[in-house]
Amino acid sequence: MSTVEIEYCVPCGFRGRALDVQRAILSGLERELDSVRLVMGDHGVFRVSVDDEVVYDKADAGDEFDVDAIVRAVRSQAV
C-alpha cells in the first residue's frame, strides 16, 4: 500500500486542480492506497508524489496537465 501526496500552490488557485486529481486517484485506486493527502504550498508548485517519489511536477511538465496521465503515473508507481 502506498501514500500519495498532492502539493499545490494556494496563491495560484490550484486547489481545484488538486481536488480533481485527488478525486480521479481515489476513483481508480482507492483500494490500492493507504492515503491521498493534499499539501498546501506556494511559488507555483503542483507536484504529485507516491511514497516520496515524484510522478508529476508542473515545473517539469510546463503547461501540460493531464489528469489521466497523472493517475496512470500514480498507478504504475503504487502497484
PDB file of N, CA, C and O in Angstrom:
ATOM      1  N   MET A   1       0.847  -1.180   0.000  1.00  0.00           N
ATOM      2  CA  MET A   1       0.000   0.000   0.000  1.00  0.00           C
ATOM      3  C   MET A   1       0.891   1.241   0.000  1.00  0.00           C
ATOM      4  O   MET A   1       1.970   1.254   0.592  1.00  0.00           O
ATOM      5  N   SER A   2       0.415   2.273  -0.674  1.00  0.00           N
ATOM      6  CA  SER A   2       1.218   3.478  -0.874  1.00  0.00           C
ATOM      7  C   SER A   2       0.489   4.719  -0.380  1.00  0.00           C
ATOM      8  O   SER A   2      -0.723   4.717  -0.168  1.00  0.00           O
ATOM      9  N   THR A   3       1.270   5.772  -0.207  1.00  0.00           N
ATOM     10  CA  THR A   3       0.752   7.075   0.175  1.00  0.00           C
ATOM     11  C   THR A   3       1.006   8.055  -0.974  1.00  0.00           C
ATOM     12  O   THR A   3       2.118   8.146  -1.494  1.00  0.00           O
ATOM     13  N   VAL A   4      -0.034   8.777  -1.355  1.00  0.00           N
ATOM     14  CA  VAL A   4       0.069   9.777  -2.419  1.00  0.00           C
ATOM     15  C   VAL A   4      -0.032  11.160  -1.787  1.00  0.00           C
ATOM     16  O   VAL A   4      -0.874  11.402  -0.921  1.00  0.00           O
ATOM     17  N   GLU A   5       0.834  12.058  -2.231  1.00  0.00           N
ATOM     18  CA  GLU A   5       0.807  13.436  -1.757  1.00  0.00           C
ATOM     19  C   GLU A   5       0.662  14.356  -2.961  1.00  0.00           C
ATOM     20  O   GLU A   5       1.402  14.248  -3.939  1.00  0.00           O
ATOM     21  N   ILE A   6      -0.301  15.259  -2.871  1.00  0.00           N
ATOM     22  CA  ILE A   6      -0.526  16.258  -3.912  1.00  0.00           C
ATOM     23  C   ILE A   6      -0.242  17.622  -3.284  1.00  0.00           C
ATOM     24  O   ILE A   6      -1.008  18.101  -2.448  1.00  0.00           O
ATOM     25  N   GLU A   7       0.852  18.234  -3.689  1.00  0.00           N
ATOM     26  CA  GLU A   7       1.212  19.559  -3.186  1.00  0.00           C
ATOM     27  C   GLU A   7       0.820  20.591  -4.231  1.00  0.00           C
ATOM     28  O   GLU A   7       1.165  20.460  -5.405  1.00  0.00           O
ATOM     29  N   TYR A   8       0.097  21.619  -3.798  1.00  0.00           N
ATOM     30  CA  TYR A   8      -0.424  22.603  -4.742  1.00  0.00           C
ATOM     31  C   TYR A   8      -0.242  24.018  -4.217  1.00  0.00           C
ATOM     32  O   TYR A   8      -0.205  24.248  -3.008  1.00  0.00           O
ATOM     33  N   CYS A   9      -0.131  24.958  -5.140  1.00  0.00           N
ATOM     34  CA  CYS A   9       0.059  26.370  -4.807  1.00  0.00           C
ATOM     35  C   CYS A   9      -1.280  27.013  -4.460  1.00  0.00           C
ATOM     36  O   CYS A   9      -2.185  27.082  -5.291  1.00  0.00           O
ATOM     37  N   VAL A  10      -1.388  27.480  -3.228  1.00  0.00           N
ATOM     38  CA  VAL A  10      -2.605  28.147  -2.776  1.00  0.00           C
ATOM     39  C   VAL A  10      -2.782  29.510  -3.467  1.00  0.00           C
ATOM     40  O   VAL A  10      -3.857  29.772  -4.008  1.00  0.00           O
ATOM     41  N   PRO A  11      -1.753  30.393  -3.468  1.00  0.00           N
ATOM     42  CA  PRO A  11      -1.938  31.697  -4.108  1.00  0.00           C
ATOM     43  C   PRO A  11      -2.261  31.613  -5.608  1.00  0.00           C
ATOM     44  O   PRO A  11      -2.899  32.509  -6.160  1.00  0.00           O
ATOM     45  N   CYS A  12      -1.819  30.535  -6.258  1.00  0.00           N
ATOM     46  CA  CYS A  12      -2.070  30.368  -7.697  1.00  0.00           C
ATOM     47  C   CYS A  12      -3.485  29.870  -7.990  1.00  0.00           C
ATOM     48  O   CYS A  12      -3.925  29.886  -9.140  1.00  0.00           O
ATOM     49  N   GLY A  13      -4.186  29.435  -6.966  1.00  0.00           N
ATOM     50  CA  GLY A  13      -5.540  28.927  -7.165  1.00  0.00           C
ATOM     51  C   GLY A  13      -5.579  27.505  -7.702  1.00  0.00           C
ATOM     52  O   GLY A  13      -6.505  27.145  -8.430  1.00  0.00           O
ATOM     53  N   PHE A  14      -4.587  26.693  -7.354  1.00  0.00           N
ATOM     54  CA  PHE A  14      -4.514  25.322  -7.856  1.00  0.00           C
ATOM     55  C   PHE A  14      -5.315  24.318  -7.023  1.00  0.00           C
ATOM     56  O   PHE A  14      -5.237  23.115  -7.276  1.00  0.00           O
ATOM     57  N   ARG A  15      -6.078  24.784  -6.042  1.00  0.00           N
ATOM     58  CA  ARG A  15      -6.850  23.858  -5.202  1.00  0.00           C
ATOM     59  C   ARG A  15      -7.816  23.025  -6.028  1.00  0.00           C
ATOM     60  O   ARG A  15      -7.919  21.818  -5.809  1.00  0.00           O
ATOM     61  N   GLY A  16      -8.522  23.629  -6.967  1.00  0.00           N
ATOM     62  CA  GLY A  16      -9.466  22.895  -7.810  1.00  0.00           C
ATOM     63  C   GLY A  16      -8.778  21.806  -8.605  1.00  0.00           C
ATOM     64  O   GLY A  16      -9.300  20.698  -8.735  1.00  0.00           O
ATOM     65  N   ARG A  17      -7.617  22.115  -9.132  1.00  0.00           N
ATOM     66  CA  ARG A  17      -6.817  21.143  -9.880  1.00  0.00           C
ATOM     67  C   ARG A  17      -6.402  19.988  -8.961  1.00  0.00           C
ATOM     68  O   ARG A  17      -6.471  18.821  -9.346  1.00  0.00           O
ATOM     69  N   ALA A  18      -5.972  20.329  -7.749  1.00  0.00           N
ATOM     70  CA  ALA A  18      -5.565  19.299  -6.782  1.00  0.00           C
ATOM     71  C   ALA A  18      -6.744  18.404  -6.412  1.00  0.00           C
ATOM     72  O   ALA A  18      -6.592  17.187  -6.305  1.00  0.00           O
ATOM     73  N   LEU A  19      -7.906  18.997  -6.219  1.00  0.00           N
ATOM     74  CA  LEU A  19      -9.102  18.211  -5.887  1.00  0.00           C
ATOM     75  C   LEU A  19      -9.508  17.305  -7.045  1.00  0.00           C
ATOM     76  O   LEU A  19      -9.947  16.176  -6.824  1.00  0.00           O
ATOM     77  N   ASP A  20      -9.366  17.790  -8.272  1.00  0.00           N
ATOM     78  CA  ASP A  20      -9.672  16.959  -9.448  1.00  0.00           C
ATOM     79  C   ASP A  20      -8.749  15.746  -9.507  1.00  0.00           C
ATOM     80  O   ASP A  20      -9.201  14.631  -9.770  1.00  0.00           O
ATOM     81  N   VAL A  21      -7.473  15.959  -9.266  1.00  0.00           N
ATOM     82  CA  VAL A  21      -6.510  14.859  -9.286  1.00  0.00           C
ATOM     83  C   VAL A  21      -6.797  13.890  -8.138  1.00  0.00           C
ATOM     84  O   VAL A  21      -6.769  12.673  -8.325  1.00  0.00           O
ATOM     85  N   GLN A  22      -7.070  14.429  -6.961  1.00  0.00           N
ATOM     86  CA  GLN A  22      -7.384  13.580  -5.808  1.00  0.00           C
ATOM     87  C   GLN A  22      -8.610  12.708  -6.092  1.00  0.00           C
ATOM     88  O   GLN A  22      -8.605  11.507  -5.820  1.00  0.00           O
ATOM     89  N   ARG A  23      -9.638  13.317  -6.631  1.00  0.00           N
ATOM     90  CA  ARG A  23     -10.879  12.588  -6.943  1.00  0.00           C
ATOM     91  C   ARG A  23     -10.606  11.472  -7.964  1.00  0.00           C
ATOM     92  O   ARG A  23     -11.098  10.354  -7.813  1.00  0.00           O
ATOM     93  N   ALA A  24      -9.830  11.781  -8.992  1.00  0.00           N
ATOM     94  CA  ALA A  24      -9.525  10.790 -10.027  1.00  0.00           C
ATOM     95  C   ALA A  24      -8.687   9.642  -9.462  1.00  0.00           C
ATOM     96  O   ALA A  24      -8.914   8.482  -9.804  1.00  0.00           O
ATOM     97  N   ILE A  25      -7.735   9.958  -8.614  1.00  0.00           N
ATOM     98  CA  ILE A  25      -6.910   8.916  -7.998  1.00  0.00           C
ATOM     99  C   ILE A  25      -7.765   8.018  -7.117  1.00  0.00           C
ATOM    100  O   ILE A  25      -7.656   6.793  -7.174  1.00  0.00           O
ATOM    101  N   LEU A  26      -8.612   8.629  -6.306  1.00  0.00           N
ATOM    102  CA  LEU A  26      -9.468   7.832  -5.417  1.00  0.00           C
ATOM    103  C   LEU A  26     -10.460   6.984  -6.213  1.00  0.00           C
ATOM    104  O   LEU A  26     -10.759   5.855  -5.825  1.00  0.00           O
ATOM    105  N   SER A  27     -10.961   7.508  -7.300  1.00  0.00           N
ATOM    106  CA  SER A  27     -11.913   6.753  -8.121  1.00  0.00           C
ATOM    107  C   SER A  27     -11.279   5.495  -8.702  1.00  0.00           C
ATOM    108  O   SER A  27     -11.933   4.457  -8.807  1.00  0.00           O
ATOM    109  N   GLY A  28     -10.017   5.587  -9.077  1.00  0.00           N
ATOM    110  CA  GLY A  28      -9.387   4.453  -9.733  1.00  0.00           C
ATOM    111  C   GLY A  28      -8.524   3.575  -8.849  1.00  0.00           C
ATOM    112  O   GLY A  28      -8.286   2.413  -9.178  1.00  0.00           O
ATOM    113  N   LEU A  29      -8.047   4.116  -7.721  1.00  0.00           N
ATOM    114  CA  LEU A  29      -7.049   3.394  -6.934  1.00  0.00           C
ATOM    115  C   LEU A  29      -7.342   3.317  -5.437  1.00  0.00           C
ATOM    116  O   LEU A  29      -6.470   2.922  -4.663  1.00  0.00           O
ATOM    117  N   GLU A  30      -8.520   3.676  -5.025  1.00  0.00           N
ATOM    118  CA  GLU A  30      -8.822   3.792  -3.602  1.00  0.00           C
ATOM    119  C   GLU A  30      -8.444   2.550  -2.802  1.00  0.00           C
ATOM    120  O   GLU A  30      -7.909   2.674  -1.701  1.00  0.00           O
ATOM    121  N   ARG A  31      -8.703   1.383  -3.319  1.00  0.00           N
ATOM    122  CA  ARG A  31      -8.431   0.147  -2.578  1.00  0.00           C
ATOM    123  C   ARG A  31      -6.949  -0.233  -2.570  1.00  0.00           C
ATOM    124  O   ARG A  31      -6.537  -1.123  -1.825  1.00  0.00           O
ATOM    125  N   GLU A  32      -6.162   0.434  -3.390  1.00  0.00           N
ATOM    126  CA  GLU A  32      -4.743   0.099  -3.505  1.00  0.00           C
ATOM    127  C   GLU A  32      -3.836   1.067  -2.748  1.00  0.00           C
ATOM    128  O   GLU A  32      -2.617   0.898  -2.753  1.00  0.00           O
ATOM    129  N   LEU A  33      -4.418   2.086  -2.093  1.00  0.00           N
ATOM    130  CA  LEU A  33      -3.625   3.117  -1.435  1.00  0.00           C
ATOM    131  C   LEU A  33      -3.941   3.201   0.056  1.00  0.00           C
ATOM    132  O   LEU A  33      -5.046   2.878   0.493  1.00  0.00           O
ATOM    133  N   ASP A  34      -2.946   3.643   0.826  1.00  0.00           N
ATOM    134  CA  ASP A  34      -3.166   3.916   2.246  1.00  0.00           C
ATOM    135  C   ASP A  34      -3.808   5.283   2.433  1.00  0.00           C
ATOM    136  O   ASP A  34      -4.723   5.443   3.240  1.00  0.00           O
ATOM    137  N   SER A  35      -3.321   6.275   1.678  1.00  0.00           N
ATOM    138  CA  SER A  35      -3.863   7.621   1.827  1.00  0.00           C
ATOM    139  C   SER A  35      -3.531   8.473   0.608  1.00  0.00           C
ATOM    140  O   SER A  35      -2.579   8.209  -0.126  1.00  0.00           O
ATOM    141  N   VAL A  36      -4.348   9.499   0.422  1.00  0.00           N
ATOM    142  CA  VAL A  36      -4.103  10.536  -0.572  1.00  0.00           C
ATOM    143  C   VAL A  36      -4.205  11.852   0.184  1.00  0.00           C
ATOM    144  O   VAL A  36      -5.267  12.206   0.696  1.00  0.00           O
ATOM    145  N   ARG A  37      -3.096  12.568   0.249  1.00  0.00           N
ATOM    146  CA  ARG A  37      -3.004  13.750   1.099  1.00  0.00           C
ATOM    147  C   ARG A  37      -2.796  15.000   0.259  1.00  0.00           C
ATOM    148  O   ARG A  37      -1.989  15.009  -0.670  1.00  0.00           O
ATOM    149  N   LEU A  38      -3.530  16.056   0.593  1.00  0.00           N
ATOM    150  CA  LEU A  38      -3.330  17.369  -0.023  1.00  0.00           C
ATOM    151  C   LEU A  38      -2.414  18.186   0.875  1.00  0.00           C
ATOM    152  O   LEU A  38      -2.597  18.232   2.091  1.00  0.00           O
ATOM    153  N   VAL A  39      -1.423  18.833   0.259  1.00  0.00           N
ATOM    154  CA  VAL A  39      -0.471  19.662   0.994  1.00  0.00           C
ATOM    155  C   VAL A  39      -0.460  21.041   0.359  1.00  0.00           C
ATOM    156  O   VAL A  39      -0.217  21.177  -0.840  1.00  0.00           O
ATOM    157  N   MET A  40      -0.720  22.048   1.152  1.00  0.00           N
ATOM    158  CA  MET A  40      -0.744  23.415   0.646  1.00  0.00           C
ATOM    159  C   MET A  40       0.672  23.952   0.489  1.00  0.00           C
ATOM    160  O   MET A  40       1.520  23.759   1.360  1.00  0.00           O
ATOM    161  N   GLY A  41       0.916  24.624  -0.624  1.00  0.00           N
ATOM    162  CA  GLY A  41       2.226  25.199  -0.897  1.00  0.00           C
ATOM    163  C   GLY A  41       2.097  26.553  -1.554  1.00  0.00           C
ATOM    164  O   GLY A  41       1.030  27.166  -1.544  1.00  0.00           O
ATOM    165  N   ASP A  42       3.197  27.014  -2.127  1.00  0.00           N
ATOM    166  CA  ASP A  42       3.200  28.303  -2.818  1.00  0.00           C
ATOM    167  C   ASP A  42       4.261  28.280  -3.918  1.00  0.00           C
ATOM    168  O   ASP A  42       4.793  27.220  -4.247  1.00  0.00           O
ATOM    169  N   HIS A  43       4.561  29.420  -4.471  1.00  0.00           N
ATOM    170  CA  HIS A  43       5.577  29.571  -5.523  1.00  0.00           C
ATOM    171  C   HIS A  43       5.284  28.725  -6.765  1.00  0.00           C
ATOM    172  O   HIS A  43       6.207  28.237  -7.417  1.00  0.00           O
ATOM    173  N   GLY A  44       3.998  28.551  -7.089  1.00  0.00           N
ATOM    174  CA  GLY A  44       3.621  27.877  -8.328  1.00  0.00           C
ATOM    175  C   GLY A  44       3.720  26.366  -8.312  1.00  0.00           C
ATOM    176  O   GLY A  44       3.631  25.728  -9.360  1.00  0.00           O
ATOM    177  N   VAL A  45       3.902  25.790  -7.146  1.00  0.00           N
ATOM    178  CA  VAL A  45       4.097  24.342  -7.054  1.00  0.00           C
ATOM    179  C   VAL A  45       2.819  23.566  -7.393  1.00  0.00           C
ATOM    180  O   VAL A  45       1.720  23.940  -6.984  1.00  0.00           O
ATOM    181  N   PHE A  46       2.987  22.507  -8.128  1.00  0.00           N
ATOM    182  CA  PHE A  46       1.947  21.470  -8.288  1.00  0.00           C
ATOM    183  C   PHE A  46       2.714  20.182  -8.549  1.00  0.00           C
ATOM    184  O   PHE A  46       3.239  19.955  -9.639  1.00  0.00           O
ATOM    185  N   ARG A  47       2.764  19.348  -7.515  1.00  0.00           N
ATOM    186  CA  ARG A  47       3.590  18.144  -7.562  1.00  0.00           C
ATOM    187  C   ARG A  47       2.811  16.979  -6.971  1.00  0.00           C
ATOM    188  O   ARG A  47       2.135  17.123  -5.952  1.00  0.00           O
ATOM    189  N   VAL A  48       2.911  15.824  -7.620  1.00  0.00           N
ATOM    190  CA  VAL A  48       2.266  14.609  -7.133  1.00  0.00           C
ATOM    191  C   VAL A  48       3.363  13.585  -6.872  1.00  0.00           C
ATOM    192  O   VAL A  48       4.190  13.300  -7.738  1.00  0.00           O
ATOM    193  N   SER A  49       3.350  13.036  -5.650  1.00  0.00           N
ATOM    194  CA  SER A  49       4.354  12.058  -5.254  1.00  0.00           C
ATOM    195  C   SER A  49       3.683  10.797  -4.733  1.00  0.00           C
ATOM    196  O   SER A  49       2.603  10.842  -4.144  1.00  0.00           O
ATOM    197  N   VAL A  50       4.347   9.676  -4.964  1.00  0.00           N
ATOM    198  CA  VAL A  50       3.919   8.395  -4.412  1.00  0.00           C
ATOM    199  C   VAL A  50       5.068   7.883  -3.565  1.00  0.00           C
ATOM    200  O   VAL A  50       6.168   7.649  -4.066  1.00  0.00           O
ATOM    201  N   ASP A  51       4.806   7.713  -2.279  1.00  0.00           N
ATOM    202  CA  ASP A  51       5.854   7.265  -1.351  1.00  0.00           C
ATOM    203  C   ASP A  51       7.135   8.083  -1.526  1.00  0.00           C
ATOM    204  O   ASP A  51       8.233   7.532  -1.604  1.00  0.00           O
ATOM    205  N   ASP A  52       6.973   9.399  -1.587  1.00  0.00           N
ATOM    206  CA  ASP A  52       8.069  10.373  -1.692  1.00  0.00           C
ATOM    207  C   ASP A  52       8.804  10.363  -3.043  1.00  0.00           C
ATOM    208  O   ASP A  52       9.835  11.020  -3.184  1.00  0.00           O
ATOM    209  N   GLU A  53       8.290   9.635  -4.023  1.00  0.00           N
ATOM    210  CA  GLU A  53       8.851   9.649  -5.371  1.00  0.00           C
ATOM    211  C   GLU A  53       7.942  10.503  -6.265  1.00  0.00           C
ATOM    212  O   GLU A  53       6.760  10.194  -6.416  1.00  0.00           O
ATOM    213  N   VAL A  54       8.477  11.558  -6.849  1.00  0.00           N
ATOM    214  CA  VAL A  54       7.688  12.470  -7.673  1.00  0.00           C
ATOM    215  C   VAL A  54       7.294  11.774  -8.979  1.00  0.00           C
ATOM    216  O   VAL A  54       8.143  11.252  -9.702  1.00  0.00           O
ATOM    217  N   VAL A  55       5.979  11.778  -9.267  1.00  0.00           N
ATOM    218  CA  VAL A  55       5.481  11.205 -10.522  1.00  0.00           C
ATOM    219  C   VAL A  55       4.958  12.285 -11.467  1.00  0.00           C
ATOM    220  O   VAL A  55       4.786  12.036 -12.660  1.00  0.00           O
ATOM    221  N   TYR A  56       4.704  13.487 -10.935  1.00  0.00           N
ATOM    222  CA  TYR A  56       4.310  14.624 -11.770  1.00  0.00           C
ATOM    223  C   TYR A  56       4.781  15.894 -11.080  1.00  0.00           C
ATOM    224  O   TYR A  56       4.580  16.073  -9.879  1.00  0.00           O
ATOM    225  N   ASP A  57       5.408  16.768 -11.847  1.00  0.00           N
ATOM    226  CA  ASP A  57       5.833  18.069 -11.334  1.00  0.00           C
ATOM    227  C   ASP A  57       5.555  19.110 -12.414  1.00  0.00           C
ATOM    228  O   ASP A  57       6.078  19.024 -13.525  1.00  0.00           O
ATOM    229  N   LYS A  58       4.737  20.078 -12.078  1.00  0.00           N
ATOM    230  CA  LYS A  58       4.394  21.143 -13.025  1.00  0.00           C
ATOM    231  C   LYS A  58       5.647  21.849 -13.542  1.00  0.00           C
ATOM    232  O   LYS A  58       5.681  22.299 -14.688  1.00  0.00           O
ATOM    233  N   ALA A  59       6.660  21.944 -12.709  1.00  0.00           N
ATOM    234  CA  ALA A  59       7.899  22.600 -13.124  1.00  0.00           C
ATOM    235  C   ALA A  59       8.545  21.878 -14.306  1.00  0.00           C
ATOM    236  O   ALA A  59       9.190  22.508 -15.144  1.00  0.00           O
ATOM    237  N   ASP A  60       8.374  20.575 -14.368  1.00  0.00           N
ATOM    238  CA  ASP A  60       8.926  19.786 -15.472  1.00  0.00           C
ATOM    239  C   ASP A  60       7.958  19.676 -16.647  1.00  0.00           C
ATOM    240  O   ASP A  60       8.378  19.617 -17.802  1.00  0.00           O
ATOM    241  N   ALA A  61       6.663  19.649 -16.345  1.00  0.00           N
ATOM    242  CA  ALA A  61       5.639  19.420 -17.377  1.00  0.00           C
ATOM    243  C   ALA A  61       5.206  20.696 -18.080  1.00  0.00           C
ATOM    244  O   ALA A  61       4.589  20.632 -19.143  1.00  0.00           O
ATOM    245  N   GLY A  62       5.518  21.855 -17.506  1.00  0.00           N
ATOM    246  CA  GLY A  62       5.083  23.114 -18.099  1.00  0.00           C
ATOM    247  C   GLY A  62       3.574  23.250 -18.048  1.00  0.00           C
ATOM    248  O   GLY A  62       2.959  23.028 -17.004  1.00  0.00           O
ATOM    249  N   ASP A  63       2.972  23.615 -19.178  1.00  0.00           N
ATOM    250  CA  ASP A  63       1.529  23.815 -19.218  1.00  0.00           C
ATOM    251  C   ASP A  63       0.758  22.512 -19.422  1.00  0.00           C
ATOM    252  O   ASP A  63      -0.472  22.506 -19.368  1.00  0.00           O
ATOM    253  N   GLU A  64       1.463  21.421 -19.653  1.00  0.00           N
ATOM    254  CA  GLU A  64       0.793  20.136 -19.869  1.00  0.00           C
ATOM    255  C   GLU A  64       0.223  19.618 -18.551  1.00  0.00           C
ATOM    256  O   GLU A  64       0.960  19.390 -17.592  1.00  0.00           O
ATOM    257  N   PHE A  65      -1.082  19.438 -18.516  1.00  0.00           N
ATOM    258  CA  PHE A  65      -1.761  18.934 -17.318  1.00  0.00           C
ATOM    259  C   PHE A  65      -2.819  17.941 -17.769  1.00  0.00           C
ATOM    260  O   PHE A  65      -3.860  18.329 -18.299  1.00  0.00           O
ATOM    261  N   ASP A  66      -2.554  16.674 -17.559  1.00  0.00           N
ATOM    262  CA  ASP A  66      -3.446  15.603 -17.984  1.00  0.00           C
ATOM    263  C   ASP A  66      -3.741  14.723 -16.778  1.00  0.00           C
ATOM    264  O   ASP A  66      -2.894  13.938 -16.351  1.00  0.00           O
ATOM    265  N   VAL A  67      -4.934  14.854 -16.237  1.00  0.00           N
ATOM    266  CA  VAL A  67      -5.316  14.115 -15.034  1.00  0.00           C
ATOM    267  C   VAL A  67      -5.165  12.617 -15.255  1.00  0.00           C
ATOM    268  O   VAL A  67      -4.651  11.918 -14.382  1.00  0.00           O
ATOM    269  N   ASP A  68      -5.599  12.112 -16.399  1.00  0.00           N
ATOM    270  CA  ASP A  68      -5.500  10.676 -16.670  1.00  0.00           C
ATOM    271  C   ASP A  68      -4.044  10.212 -16.680  1.00  0.00           C
ATOM    272  O   ASP A  68      -3.736   9.132 -16.177  1.00  0.00           O
ATOM    273  N   ALA A  69      -3.163  11.007 -17.240  1.00  0.00           N
ATOM    274  CA  ALA A  69      -1.741  10.659 -17.262  1.00  0.00           C
ATOM    275  C   ALA A  69      -1.161  10.639 -15.846  1.00  0.00           C
ATOM    276  O   ALA A  69      -0.331   9.789 -15.521  1.00  0.00           O
ATOM    277  N   ILE A  70      -1.598  11.572 -15.016  1.00  0.00           N
ATOM    278  CA  ILE A  70      -1.138  11.600 -13.626  1.00  0.00           C
ATOM    279  C   ILE A  70      -1.617  10.350 -12.895  1.00  0.00           C
ATOM    280  O   ILE A  70      -0.850   9.740 -12.150  1.00  0.00           O
ATOM    281  N   VAL A  71      -2.868   9.963 -13.096  1.00  0.00           N
ATOM    282  CA  VAL A  71      -3.403   8.759 -12.450  1.00  0.00           C
ATOM    283  C   VAL A  71      -2.626   7.522 -12.924  1.00  0.00           C
ATOM    284  O   VAL A  71      -2.311   6.647 -12.117  1.00  0.00           O
ATOM    285  N   ARG A  72      -2.321   7.446 -14.204  1.00  0.00           N
ATOM    286  CA  ARG A  72      -1.529   6.318 -14.712  1.00  0.00           C
ATOM    287  C   ARG A  72      -0.154   6.279 -14.077  1.00  0.00           C
ATOM    288  O   ARG A  72       0.346   5.204 -13.746  1.00  0.00           O
ATOM    289  N   ALA A  73       0.466   7.445 -13.903  1.00  0.00           N
ATOM    290  CA  ALA A  73       1.785   7.506 -13.266  1.00  0.00           C
ATOM    291  C   ALA A  73       1.714   7.076 -11.811  1.00  0.00           C
ATOM    292  O   ALA A  73       2.598   6.372 -11.323  1.00  0.00           O
ATOM    293  N   VAL A  74       0.663   7.498 -11.120  1.00  0.00           N
ATOM    294  CA  VAL A  74       0.465   7.076  -9.732  1.00  0.00           C
ATOM    295  C   VAL A  74       0.278   5.571  -9.675  1.00  0.00           C
ATOM    296  O   VAL A  74       0.886   4.896  -8.844  1.00  0.00           O
ATOM    297  N   ARG A  75      -0.562   5.045 -10.556  1.00  0.00           N
ATOM    298  CA  ARG A  75      -0.819   3.596 -10.575  1.00  0.00           C
ATOM    299  C   ARG A  75       0.471   2.808 -10.812  1.00  0.00           C
ATOM    300  O   ARG A  75       0.722   1.818 -10.124  1.00  0.00           O
ATOM    301  N   SER A  76       1.282   3.229 -11.766  1.00  0.00           N
ATOM    302  CA  SER A  76       2.492   2.478 -12.073  1.00  0.00           C
ATOM    303  C   SER A  76       3.507   2.531 -10.923  1.00  0.00           C
ATOM    304  O   SER A  76       4.273   1.586 -10.734  1.00  0.00           O
ATOM    305  N   GLN A  77       3.516   3.616 -10.165  1.00  0.00           N
ATOM    306  CA  GLN A  77       4.442   3.740  -9.027  1.00  0.00           C
ATOM    307  C   GLN A  77       3.898   3.013  -7.796  1.00  0.00           C
ATOM    308  O   GLN A  77       4.664   2.452  -7.013  1.00  0.00           O
ATOM    309  N   ALA A  78       2.584   3.025  -7.629  1.00  0.00           N
ATOM    310  CA  ALA A  78       1.968   2.467  -6.410  1.00  0.00           C
ATOM    311  C   ALA A  78       1.825   0.956  -6.456  1.00  0.00           C
ATOM    312  O   ALA A  78       1.812   0.302  -5.413  1.00  0.00           O
ATOM    313  N   VAL A  79       1.716   0.397  -7.647  1.00  0.00           N
ATOM    314  CA  VAL A  79       1.447  -1.046  -7.751  1.00  0.00           C
ATOM    315  C   VAL A  79       2.730  -1.824  -7.888  1.00  0.00           C
ATOM    316  O   VAL A  79       2.701  -3.050  -7.987  1.00  0.00           O
TER     317      VAL A  79
END
